[in-house]
């Protein structure tokens, strides 16, 4: 059964684009994009637009949709959207991040505390609960605890993360 709402339709298409973008990133890496950055993305988008003009029959003036063996219109739309996402990531300076398989398993706990559940409580409550939960792991292995905290909180405001780490260090080093 297909999506019932616009939002479900967006989620369905985005999941397909995400899957394709991740597969292609795995195959090609990031160096090909990082070498020319926005200019490289624009060049690839130009290639895709030329392809779309051909597939829609604009190039030859027939205005008849064509099918090809190697790349469909849908594939081209997915690639165009993927390049748009890459452009946005470049502009936010986040495209050069390693793939999940390069950084190891996602850390989502500090001690026995699940970070996602905690963050739903609100920033102030989360802040103090994270610090409390990190005391024991910090005393056992300070370096690993700080690395885990950074991985858990990487999507949050850096100032918040730094304040958490600062207080965890302070609390963890108390006698």
N, C-alpha and C positions, 0 to 999 in steps of 0.2 A: 504494500500500500504506500502511496506517495505522501509527500508532505501535505499537511492540512492548512498551514498558515504560511504567510510570507516569511516569517522568522525561521520556521522549519525548512523552508526552501533555501534560504540563505545558508543555514547550517549545513544542509546537504551539499550544496555546491562548494562551500568553503572547505568542507572536509575533503572533497575530491581535489581541490586546488592544493590544500596543505599536503596531502599524500604525494601528489605529483611533484611539488616543489621540494619536499624532503628527499624523495628518490633521486631527483636530478641533482640536488646539492650533494648527495652522497656519491653520485657518479662523477660529477665534474669538480667538486670542491668549490672553494671560494676565490681562489687566486685569479681565475679568469675574469671575475667581476671586479675584484679589488684592484687589479692592474690599471683599469681605466675608469672605475667607479661609475658615476652618473652617465658619463659619455658612453661607456660600454653598454650600459643598460639601454640608453637611447638608441644606440646603433642596433642592438638586438630587437628592440621594439620596432624600429624601422623595417628590419627584415621581416618580422611577423606581420606588419601591416601590408607590406608588399605581397606576402603570401596570401593574406586575406583578400586583397584586391583580386588576385589571381583566382582564388577559390570561389569568389562571388561573381566572376566573369567581368569584372570592371576593367581589368587590364586589356583584354581582347575586345571589349565592347559588346560582348554577347549578353551580358547581364544574366547569364544562366549559371546557377550554382553547379559546381563541379565536385566530383569525388576523386580522391587520390588514394593510392595504396599506402602511402607513408604517413600522412598527417591529415586528420580531418579538421573541419571548421571548429568543432568542439575542442580538439587538441590545441588549436591556435588560440582560441579564447582563453583556455586554461594557462597557456604559456604567457600570453599578454598580461593576464591578471597576476601571474607569478612574478613577472618582471616589475609590475607595479609595486608588489609587496617588497621586492628586493630594493627598488628605488626608495621606498619609505624607510626600510631598515637602514639603508646607507645614510639617508638624511638624519636619522636618529642615532647614527653611529653605533648600530647594534648588529650589523650584518656579519661581522667577523667572529662571532661567537662560535665555539666548538659545537659539534653535533653531540647529541645526548650519549651516543655510544663512545665518544671520545672522553667524556668526563666521568663516566661510570654511572651507577644507579642514582636516581634522584634521592636526595636526602630530604625527608619531610618530617623528621622527628628530632627533637632534642631531648635526650633522656627518654622519658615516657610520654612526652608532650607532642601531640600532633599539631603542627604549625597551622595548617589550613583551618582546622576547627577553631583553634585559638584566635586567629586573625578575625574571624567572624564576630568575636566579642567586642571588637573596637580596639583602636590603637593603644589607648592608655592601659586598659586591662591586659591586653596582649603583651605589652612591653614588660610589665611587672611579672606576669606569669612566665614569659620566656626566660627572664633573668633568674627566677626561682628554679625553673626546671633545668637550667644549664649549670647550676652550682656544682652538682655532683659530677657530671661529665667533665666539667672544667678542671676539677681537682684531680680527676683520674688521668686526663690527657688534655692539657690546655690547648695545644696546637690543633689537635683534631677537633676539639669542641668549637674553636673559632672558625675553622674551615667549614664545619657542618652548619654553623649559624649563618655564615655567608651564603652557602648553597641554599639553605632553607629560605632565606630572606631576600634572595637576589632580585625578586620582582618588586620589592618595596623601596621606598625612598631611601637613598644612600645615607642621608642624615639620620634617619630613624635607625637604620642598621648599625651605623657607627656608634650611636648612643647606646644601643643594646649591647654591643660588643664591649664598649668602654665600661659599662656597669657590670657586665658579667665578669670582666677581668678584675674589677674592683672587689666585687663580692666574692669571687673565687679565690682571691689572694688574702682575704681576711682570715685571721686565725680563729 
